[in-house]
Amino acid sequence: MTTTEQRLTELEVRLSFLDSTVQSLDATVVAQDRLLAQMRLEVERLRGELERVNTSLSHDAQDEPPPPHY
């Protein structure tokens, strides 16, 4: 093999490795994006649930009957 052929072969090997790495990273980013979207939905659901709980727990003291010793 000539030097040019060797260099070309080395570049092809490196390009193949880089292409594989980019595909792997792309798959990781897609998976992370899906997980992030699921987590956002879950946070919104929990926020709504917390708001409902806070609403049901918040009450006016005037609406309660007086304690028995009055």
Rosetta constraint file for C-alpha pairs under 8 A:
AtomPair CA 1 CA 5 HARMONIC 5.97 0.50
AtomPair CA 1 CA 6 HARMONIC 6.34 0.50
AtomPair CA 2 CA 6 HARMONIC 6.21 0.50
AtomPair CA 3 CA 7 HARMONIC 6.11 0.50
AtomPair CA 4 CA 8 HARMONIC 6.05 0.50
AtomPair CA 5 CA 9 HARMONIC 6.05 0.50
AtomPair CA 6 CA 10 HARMONIC 6.10 0.50
AtomPair CA 7 CA 11 HARMONIC 6.12 0.50
AtomPair CA 8 CA 12 HARMONIC 6.17 0.50
AtomPair CA 9 CA 13 HARMONIC 6.23 0.50
AtomPair CA 10 CA 14 HARMONIC 6.19 0.50
AtomPair CA 11 CA 15 HARMONIC 5.98 0.50
AtomPair CA 12 CA 16 HARMONIC 6.10 0.50
AtomPair CA 13 CA 17 HARMONIC 6.26 0.50
AtomPair CA 14 CA 18 HARMONIC 6.09 0.50
AtomPair CA 15 CA 19 HARMONIC 5.98 0.50
AtomPair CA 16 CA 20 HARMONIC 6.21 0.50
AtomPair CA 17 CA 21 HARMONIC 6.19 0.50
AtomPair CA 18 CA 22 HARMONIC 6.10 0.50
AtomPair CA 19 CA 23 HARMONIC 6.23 0.50
AtomPair CA 20 CA 24 HARMONIC 6.21 0.50
AtomPair CA 21 CA 25 HARMONIC 6.14 0.50
AtomPair CA 22 CA 26 HARMONIC 6.00 0.50
AtomPair CA 23 CA 27 HARMONIC 6.23 0.50
AtomPair CA 24 CA 28 HARMONIC 6.31 0.50
AtomPair CA 25 CA 29 HARMONIC 6.18 0.50
AtomPair CA 26 CA 30 HARMONIC 6.23 0.50
AtomPair CA 27 CA 31 HARMONIC 6.23 0.50
AtomPair CA 28 CA 32 HARMONIC 6.11 0.50
AtomPair CA 29 CA 33 HARMONIC 6.04 0.50
AtomPair CA 30 CA 34 HARMONIC 6.31 0.50
AtomPair CA 31 CA 35 HARMONIC 6.24 0.50
AtomPair CA 32 CA 36 HARMONIC 6.03 0.50
AtomPair CA 33 CA 37 HARMONIC 6.17 0.50
AtomPair CA 34 CA 38 HARMONIC 6.29 0.50
AtomPair CA 35 CA 39 HARMONIC 6.14 0.50
AtomPair CA 36 CA 40 HARMONIC 6.14 0.50
AtomPair CA 37 CA 41 HARMONIC 6.38 0.50
AtomPair CA 38 CA 42 HARMONIC 6.23 0.50
AtomPair CA 39 CA 43 HARMONIC 6.11 0.50
AtomPair CA 40 CA 44 HARMONIC 6.22 0.50
AtomPair CA 41 CA 45 HARMONIC 6.18 0.50
AtomPair CA 42 CA 46 HARMONIC 6.10 0.50
AtomPair CA 43 CA 47 HARMONIC 5.98 0.50
AtomPair CA 44 CA 48 HARMONIC 6.26 0.50
AtomPair CA 45 CA 49 HARMONIC 6.22 0.50
AtomPair CA 46 CA 50 HARMONIC 5.99 0.50
AtomPair CA 47 CA 51 HARMONIC 6.14 0.50
AtomPair CA 48 CA 52 HARMONIC 6.25 0.50
AtomPair CA 49 CA 53 HARMONIC 6.23 0.50
AtomPair CA 50 CA 54 HARMONIC 6.04 0.50
AtomPair CA 51 CA 55 HARMONIC 6.04 0.50
AtomPair CA 52 CA 56 HARMONIC 6.14 0.50
AtomPair CA 53 CA 57 HARMONIC 6.09 0.50
AtomPair CA 54 CA 58 HARMONIC 5.94 0.50
AtomPair CA 59 CA 63 HARMONIC 7.52 0.50
AtomPair CA 60 CA 64 HARMONIC 7.41 0.50
AtomPair CA 66 CA 70 HARMONIC 6.63 0.50
